[in-house]
Amino acid sequence: MRLSPEQCTAIRTSVSQLAGETARVWLFGSRVNDDARGGDVDLLVEVDGFVEEPAQLSARLAARVSRSMYGRKVDVLIKAPNLLHLPIHTAALAQGVRL
């Protein structure tokens, strides 16, 4: 996994503050591969409750994590019971690393 312990902590803190203390976060995509170079940060955030404005939550999380990583591009997927479950969610959970 190509994130420092400090970056992992910043991500978990941001997710906890914006999505709730029970939210879980996974890193997936190229950053999971230690042999790869570059790439954005792909995150899946799983929330147990209803998410009223998922696009806004995703954007806020991406912006906050990006700022903590000096402008690195961050993509955030939200998984919640009231949202459509897509194949990307399944793939992210299957190959992702929980932070």
N, C-alpha and C positions, 0 to 999 in steps of 0.2 A: 504494500500500500504506500503510495507516494504522498503522504501527508505527515507533517510533523505532529508530535504530541500536542503542541500548542495550538496548531490548526484544528485538530480533532476536538480539543476542549472548547475552542471558540465556536465551532459548529454546534456542538452539543448545547452550549450555553444559549446561543441564538435560537435554536429550535425550542428549547425549554421555555424561554421567555416569550416567544411569539406563538408557538403551537401548543403550549402547555407542558407541564412537568411529566406527564405520562406519555408524551409523543416519543416515538422511536425514529432513529435516522440511520440510513444505510448509504454508504458510498458505493457507487457502481461505475461502470464505464472504464475508460483508459487509466484512470488514477488508481485502480485496483492492481494493475499490472506493474510490477516493480521494474520490468525491463523496458517499458515504454518511456517516451519522453514527451514533455509538453502536455497539452490537452486541458480541457476545462474540467471543472469539478461538477460531477453529476450526483445529486442527492435525491433519495426517496425518503419522504417524511410520512410516517404512518400515524394516524390519529384515530383513537377509538370512538370519538364522538362526532357529531354533526359539524361539518365545516361550511359555514354560511357563505363565505366569499373565498373560494379556493384560489382563484387567480390572484387576488390581492395578497393572500397569505404567501403564496409561492413567490410573488414579486418582492415582498418585504424580506422574506428569508434570503432570497438570492442577493438582494442589495446589501443586506447586513453582512452576510458571509463574504461577499466580494470585497467589501470595504475592509474586513478583517484580514483579507488575503491580498491587500495592496492592488485591488482592481482585477484580480483573476476572474475570468468568466465562470459563472456558477449557474447551473440549471437545477431547478427543484421540481420534483413531482410530488403531488400530494395524494395519499391513499387514505380514504375515509369511507365509512359505511354508506354515506349518502352520495358518493361519487361513483361514476362509471368505472368499473375495473377493466383496464386495457391490457393487452399483451406486454406492453412495456413495463407495467407494474410487476407482472410475473417474472419477467426476465431480470429486472433490477433486484428483486428479492432472491432469485436463484443464484445470481453471480455476485451479488453485493456483499459488502463487509459491514457489519453493524458497528457503528461508532459509539 
